[in-house]
């Protein structure tokens, strides 16, 4: 994360107190002590807000937001929320980005820089409204399209990412946080930093997933600590971002015939896991170790949608009349 030279909050009319706290210190405290996945998410969220404001750096965005005052800050964040809704972003993504802004301003208020907060609320969550995902046939076509790219390195990288998303049901944040050292080909395992955890957990890899990762490792041109990195000139070999994977999934899904998003592939993975568990006599509770959900009630939504229990019961009720 690039931060330009410190800017002092000494002459801004919207500040409550004169302070020696600068933007660099504010952002440093805001981002310190967080897990790597949270740090990457917050940095990405602040970068998106920076683009929305049309300024150069995260530091500029923070200074601009704080200098707006309560009325204009609320107006701009409301407008930001509307723009994200128009872009078709998921409610969870919009809410997370707004939460990052509220948290930053809360810290600024703690430092005595302002005496107000933004009241822009979250959208109703609809994360699990549809757990079906794009469907197996569409996803198979996405993998085929990815593997047939002329750029051999990009083909191998994209297929490896897709296989991890589907074979293991990995979240985007879990993929972007992967380091090269997290992969052990000999033991067929990978260490991931799962959501809500501070320590990495070891997961055994299917043979086909290992082969996909090996294919990517064999064509990696850069000696990077991160497992997946950008291959375009603008990316300069930097770690692949949430936005990068989002664009990747959307692009290939449209070409395959049905637009979906990264979490849609995770939905598909867990839905197929529920089917496989039922076919092989594995209790639904065991799927929690695969999906890494904390609550069984969340997992049951996948099973119920797959089996359409509500529809079956409705049919039985209708026949009573």
Buried (B, 14 or more C-beta within 10 A) or exposed (E): BEBEEEBEBEEBEBBEEEBEBBBBEBBEEBBEEEBBBBBBBBBBBBBBBBEBBEBEBBBBBBBBBBBBBBEEBBEBBBEBBEEBEEEEBBBBBBBBBBEBBBEBBEBBBEBBBBEBBBEBEBBEEEBEEEBEBBBEEBBEBBBEBBBEBEEEBBBBBBBBBBBBBBBBBBBBBBBBBBBBEBBEEEEBBBBBBBBEEEEBEEBEBEEEBBBBBEBBBEEBEEEBEBBBBBBEEEEEBEBBBBEBBBEBBBBBBEEBEBBBBBBBBBBBBBBBBBBEBBEEEBEBEEBBEBBBBEEEEBBBBBBBBBEEEEEEEEEEEEEEE
